Amino acid sequence: MERLNVGIIGPGRVAHRFAAACENLDNIHLWSVASRDRERAKVFAEQYKTLVPCPAYDDIHAFLADPQLDAVVIAVPDELHAQYAILAAEQGKHMLIEKPLCTNVQDGKRILEAVKSTGVKCAIGYHLRWHAGLRKLAQHLHTNGAKDIQHMQIHWAHQFIDEAKWRKAPENSKWWSLTVLGSHSLDIVRWYLLPSCGEVIEANITTTNNQFQGNDESSLISLKFESGATASIYSSILYSSPLKLDIYTSDTHIKGRNLTGSMDERCITIGESALDFQCEQNLYEKELLDLHKAIVLDGSPEVTLYEGLRNIQCMLGFESDLREAYDK
């Protein structure tokens, strides 16, 4: 498959990033857009000059029935992910689901079953996997055998009060800070620690919601791994503080500072040595290219459906047994 025709379900804030990414890629094209509001889908499609004559849909079944549509980006509210993912799988469409995978383990299992039974590729949208600094540090940890990691911590805050205000109400979303920041941070921790520390065996969640009395405004995730290593993840939508991380081994302190701040201020040090990296602003392009590669080579995307399911299990704080076995 030389050219991948991609449709977007849910023309919101994140959808614009994927649409802009499609404009810059030769072998991936924005093909169509679906929304419950057809006029909104039409305006979005016209903005990005999609290729088909009538690219705007308010009928999800008609949208997915298009034989020229190869894959979809699911960028609807979290609680709708399972519904659209299962429909897409049933129509043989590959997919990239914006994080988190869904909001409960039962829906995650339903998506997993649908994807396995149809053989479509499914990637989860953790774009920070393509952050040049974070990626280079992952390579260092995995190739240098960091087997004595004792603790990792991440702190990240951003004022998403207006940008994602629909998430504040429990009837609209299960999480707020955990969705927009905590889930990303959890993915980084698992990405870094799983190879040397084993699976998570304990997960505990503490949240606050004093200002809006809705979903989590600030959250703290505490994890314990099979090796005995621990991790803590703090996220908040009440103020802004660029992502920073610390990893402690028996003889080294690894520090990352301003990792989502200004490009020229991002910094990672391993002990006294600075890690050399240059970030680019094309993370969504790389997510789409990763899905395309998985389809063409019949391989696995960078972040698999399996890992997306593990992520929400951790955010649920062992509401379900994290040690349950799944086929990867």
C-alpha positions as CSV (number, residue, x, y, z in Angstrom):
1,M,0.0,0.0,0.0
2,E,1.9,3.0,-1.3
3,R,-0.8,5.6,-0.4
4,L,-2.8,5.5,2.8
5,N,-6.2,7.3,2.7
6,V,-7.0,8.4,6.2
7,G,-10.3,9.6,7.6
8,I,-10.7,11.5,10.9
9,I,-13.6,10.9,13.3
10,G,-14.2,13.9,15.5
11,P,-12.9,17.2,14.0
12,G,-11.7,18.8,17.3
13,R,-8.5,20.3,18.6
14,V,-6.3,17.2,18.2
15,A,-7.8,16.4,14.8
16,H,-6.3,19.6,13.4
17,R,-2.9,18.4,14.3
18,F,-3.4,15.1,12.4
19,A,-4.9,16.9,9.4
20,A,-1.9,19.3,9.2
21,A,0.4,16.3,9.4
22,C,-1.3,14.7,6.5
23,E,-0.7,17.8,4.4
24,N,3.1,17.3,4.8
25,L,3.2,13.6,3.9
26,D,3.5,12.3,0.4
27,N,2.1,8.8,1.0
28,I,-0.6,9.6,3.6
29,H,-3.7,11.7,2.6
30,L,-6.6,13.1,4.5
31,W,-9.5,11.5,2.7
32,S,-12.7,12.2,4.7
33,V,-14.1,13.6,7.9
34,A,-16.9,12.4,10.2
35,S,-18.8,14.3,12.9
36,R,-22.2,14.2,14.4
37,D,-22.4,17.8,13.1
38,R,-22.1,17.5,9.3
39,E,-21.5,21.3,8.9
40,R,-18.6,21.1,11.3
41,A,-17.2,18.2,9.3
42,K,-17.6,20.1,6.1
43,V,-15.8,23.2,7.3
44,F,-13.0,21.1,8.7
45,A,-12.6,19.1,5.4
46,E,-12.7,22.3,3.3
47,Q,-9.9,23.8,5.5
48,Y,-7.6,20.9,4.7
49,K,-8.6,20.4,1.0
50,T,-9.4,16.7,1.2
51,L,-9.4,14.7,-2.0
52,V,-12.9,13.3,-2.4
53,P,-15.8,15.5,-3.8
54,C,-18.0,15.1,-0.7
55,P,-15.7,14.3,2.3
56,A,-18.0,15.3,5.1
57,Y,-20.1,12.8,6.9
58,D,-22.6,12.8,9.8
59,D,-23.4,9.1,9.2
60,I,-20.6,7.0,10.7
61,H,-21.7,3.9,8.8
62,A,-21.6,5.6,5.4
63,F,-18.2,7.1,6.3
64,L,-16.7,3.7,7.2
65,A,-18.4,1.9,4.2
66,D,-16.2,3.9,1.7
67,P,-14.0,1.3,0.0
68,Q,-11.3,3.8,-0.7
69,L,-10.9,4.7,3.0
70,D,-7.9,2.7,4.5
71,A,-7.6,3.9,8.0
72,V,-9.2,6.2,10.6
73,V,-8.0,8.5,13.3
74,I,-10.4,8.3,16.3
75,A,-10.3,11.7,18.0
76,V,-13.7,11.7,19.7
77,P,-14.3,12.0,23.5
78,D,-12.8,9.2,25.4
79,E,-16.0,7.4,26.3
80,L,-16.8,7.0,22.6
81,H,-13.5,5.4,21.6
82,A,-14.7,1.8,22.0
83,Q,-17.9,2.4,19.9
84,Y,-16.1,3.8,16.9
85,A,-13.0,1.5,17.2
86,I,-15.2,-1.6,17.0
87,L,-17.2,-0.2,14.1
88,A,-14.0,0.6,12.3
89,A,-12.5,-2.8,12.9
90,E,-15.7,-4.5,11.6
91,Q,-15.4,-2.5,8.4
92,G,-11.7,-3.6,8.0
93,K,-10.3,-0.1,8.7
94,H,-6.9,0.3,10.4
95,M,-6.9,2.9,13.1
96,L,-5.0,5.3,15.3
97,I,-6.9,5.9,18.6
98,E,-6.1,9.1,20.4
99,K,-5.1,8.4,24.0
100,P,-6.4,7.0,26.2
101,L,-7.6,3.8,24.6
102,C,-11.0,4.0,26.4
103,T,-12.3,4.5,29.9
104,N,-12.8,1.0,31.3
105,V,-11.2,-2.4,31.0
106,Q,-14.3,-4.0,29.6
107,D,-14.4,-1.7,26.6
108,G,-10.7,-2.2,26.1
109,K,-11.2,-6.0,25.9
110,R,-14.0,-5.5,23.4
111,I,-11.7,-3.4,21.2
112,L,-9.0,-6.0,21.5
113,E,-11.3,-8.8,20.5
114,A,-12.6,-6.8,17.5
115,V,-9.1,-5.9,16.3
116,K,-7.8,-9.5,16.7
117,S,-10.8,-11.0,14.9
118,T,-10.4,-8.7,11.9
119,G,-6.7,-8.4,11.6
120,V,-6.6,-4.6,11.3
121,K,-3.7,-2.6,12.8
122,C,-4.4,-0.4,15.8
123,A,-2.0,2.2,17.2
124,I,-2.5,4.4,20.3
125,G,-1.8,8.1,20.0
126,Y,1.0,8.8,22.4
127,H,2.9,11.3,20.4
128,L,5.6,11.9,23.0
129,R,7.1,8.5,21.9
130,W,8.4,10.6,19.0
131,H,10.0,13.4,21.1
132,A,13.7,13.2,20.1
133,G,15.0,13.6,23.6
134,L,12.7,11.2,25.2
135,R,13.3,8.7,22.4
136,K,17.1,9.0,22.7
137,L,16.9,8.5,26.5
138,A,14.7,5.4,26.0
139,Q,17.4,4.0,23.7
140,H,20.1,4.7,26.3
141,L,18.1,3.0,29.0
142,H,17.2,-0.1,26.9
143,T,20.6,-0.6,25.2
144,N,22.8,0.1,28.2
145,G,20.9,-2.3,30.4
146,A,19.7,0.1,33.2
147,K,18.9,-2.9,35.5
148,D,19.3,-1.0,38.8
149,I,16.6,1.7,38.4
150,Q,15.3,2.4,41.8
151,H,12.8,5.2,41.2
152,M,11.4,7.4,38.5
153,Q,9.2,10.5,38.8
154,I,7.5,12.8,36.4
155,H,5.9,16.2,37.0
156,W,3.8,17.9,34.3
157,A,1.2,20.6,34.5
158,H,-0.6,22.7,31.9
159,Q,-3.7,24.9,32.2
160,F,-6.1,22.9,30.1
161,I,-9.1,24.5,31.7
162,D,-10.4,26.2,28.6
163,E,-8.8,23.9,26.0
164,A,-10.4,20.8,27.4
165,K,-13.1,22.2,29.5
166,W,-15.6,19.5,28.5
167,R,-13.5,17.0,30.5
168,K,-14.3,18.7,33.8
169,A,-17.8,17.1,34.0
170,P,-18.1,13.4,35.0
171,E,-21.0,12.9,32.7
172,N,-18.7,13.9,29.7
173,S,-15.5,12.2,30.7
174,K,-14.0,9.8,33.3
175,W,-10.7,11.8,33.7
176,W,-9.3,15.3,33.2
177,S,-5.7,15.8,34.2
178,L,-5.2,12.0,33.9
179,T,-6.4,12.0,30.3
180,V,-4.5,15.1,29.0
181,L,-1.3,14.7,30.9
182,G,-1.2,11.7,33.2
183,S,-1.8,9.1,30.5
184,H,1.1,10.4,28.5
185,S,3.4,10.4,31.5
186,L,2.3,6.9,32.4
187,D,3.2,5.8,28.9
188,I,6.7,7.2,29.3
189,V,7.3,5.5,32.6
190,R,6.2,2.1,31.3
191,W,8.2,2.6,28.1
192,Y,11.3,3.3,30.1
193,L,11.0,0.8,33.0
194,L,9.3,-2.3,31.7
195,P,12.3,-3.8,29.9
196,S,14.4,-3.8,33.1
197,C,11.9,-3.6,35.9
198,G,9.1,-5.9,34.8
199,E,5.4,-5.3,34.9
200,V,3.5,-3.0,37.3
201,I,2.3,-5.0,40.3
202,E,0.7,-2.1,42.3
203,A,-1.0,1.1,41.2
204,N,-2.6,3.7,43.4
205,I,-4.3,7.0,42.3
206,T,-4.8,10.1,44.4
207,T,-6.8,13.0,42.9
208,T,-8.0,16.4,43.8
209,N,-11.0,18.5,42.4
210,N,-11.4,21.3,44.9
211,Q,-11.7,24.1,42.4
212,F,-14.4,22.7,40.0
213,Q,-15.8,19.8,42.0
214,G,-15.8,17.6,38.9
215,N,-13.2,15.3,37.5
216,D,-9.5,15.2,38.6
217,E,-7.8,18.6,38.4
218,S,-4.6,17.3,39.8
219,S,-3.6,13.6,40.2
220,L,-0.8,11.5,41.6
221,I,-0.1,8.0,40.3
222,S,2.1,5.7,42.4
223,L,3.4,2.5,40.9
224,K,5.5,-0.5,42.0
225,F,7.2,-2.8,39.5
226,E,8.2,-6.5,39.8
227,S,11.8,-5.5,40.4
228,G,10.9,-3.4,43.4
229,A,11.4,-0.1,41.5
230,T,8.8,2.6,42.1
231,A,7.5,5.5,40.1
232,S,5.4,8.6,40.8
233,I,3.6,10.7,38.3
234,Y,2.0,14.1,39.1
235,S,-0.2,16.0,36.7
236,S,-2.4,19.1,37.0
237,I,-4.5,21.3,34.7
238,L,-4.6,24.2,37.3
239,Y,-1.2,25.8,36.3
240,S,1.6,25.3,33.8
241,S,4.9,23.6,34.3
242,P,6.7,21.9,31.4
243,L,7.3,18.1,31.7
244,K,10.3,17.2,33.9
245,L,11.5,13.8,34.9
246,D,14.0,12.2,37.3
247,I,15.4,8.6,37.2
248,Y,17.5,7.4,40.1
249,T,19.7,4.3,39.8
250,S,22.3,3.0,42.3
251,D,25.0,5.3,40.9
252,T,23.3,7.8,38.5
253,H,20.7,10.6,38.5
254,I,19.1,11.2,35.1
255,K,17.3,14.5,34.8
256,G,15.0,15.9,32.1
257,R,13.9,19.5,32.3
258,N,11.6,21.7,30.2
259,L,10.8,18.7,28.0
260,T,7.6,20.2,26.7
261,G,8.8,23.8,26.9
262,S,10.7,26.0,24.4
263,M,12.7,23.9,22.0
264,D,16.0,25.5,22.9
265,E,15.5,25.0,26.7
266,R,14.8,21.3,26.6
267,C,17.6,19.4,28.4
268,I,18.4,15.9,29.5
269,T,21.5,15.0,31.6
270,I,22.8,11.5,32.6
271,G,24.9,12.2,35.6
272,E,27.1,15.2,34.5
273,S,26.8,14.5,30.8
274,A,24.2,16.2,28.6
275,L,22.3,14.1,26.1
276,D,22.6,15.6,22.6
277,F,19.2,15.8,20.8
278,Q,17.2,18.1,18.6
279,C,13.5,18.2,18.8
280,E,11.2,18.7,15.8
281,Q,7.6,19.7,15.5
282,N,6.4,16.8,13.5
283,L,5.3,14.2,16.1
284,Y,1.9,13.7,14.6
285,E,3.4,13.0,11.2
286,K,5.6,10.3,12.8
287,E,2.6,8.7,14.4
288,L,0.9,8.4,11.1
289,L,4.0,7.1,9.4
290,D,4.3,4.5,12.1
291,L,0.8,3.3,11.4
292,H,1.6,3.2,7.7
293,K,4.7,1.2,8.3
294,A,2.9,-1.3,10.5
295,I,0.3,-1.8,7.7
296,V,2.8,-2.2,4.9
297,L,5.2,-4.5,6.8
298,D,2.5,-6.3,8.7
299,G,4.2,-5.4,12.0
300,S,3.2,-3.8,15.2
301,P,2.8,0.0,15.8
302,E,5.1,1.7,18.2
303,V,2.3,1.8,20.9
304,T,0.2,-1.3,20.7
305,L,-3.4,-1.9,21.6
306,Y,-2.1,-4.2,24.4
307,E,0.0,-1.4,25.9
308,G,-3.0,1.1,25.6
309,L,-5.0,-1.4,27.7
310,R,-2.3,-1.7,30.3
311,N,-2.2,2.1,30.5
312,I,-5.8,2.5,31.4
313,Q,-5.6,-0.4,33.9
314,C,-2.9,1.6,35.7
315,M,-5.0,4.8,35.7
316,L,-7.9,2.8,37.2
317,G,-5.6,1.9,40.2
318,F,-6.0,-1.9,40.0
319,E,-9.8,-1.7,39.5
320,S,-9.0,-4.7,37.4
321,D,-6.1,-7.2,37.9
322,L,-3.2,-5.7,36.1
323,R,-1.5,-9.1,36.0
324,E,-4.2,-10.7,33.9
325,A,-2.6,-12.2,30.8
326,Y,-3.4,-11.0,27.3
327,D,-2.2,-12.1,23.9
328,K,0.0,-9.3,22.6
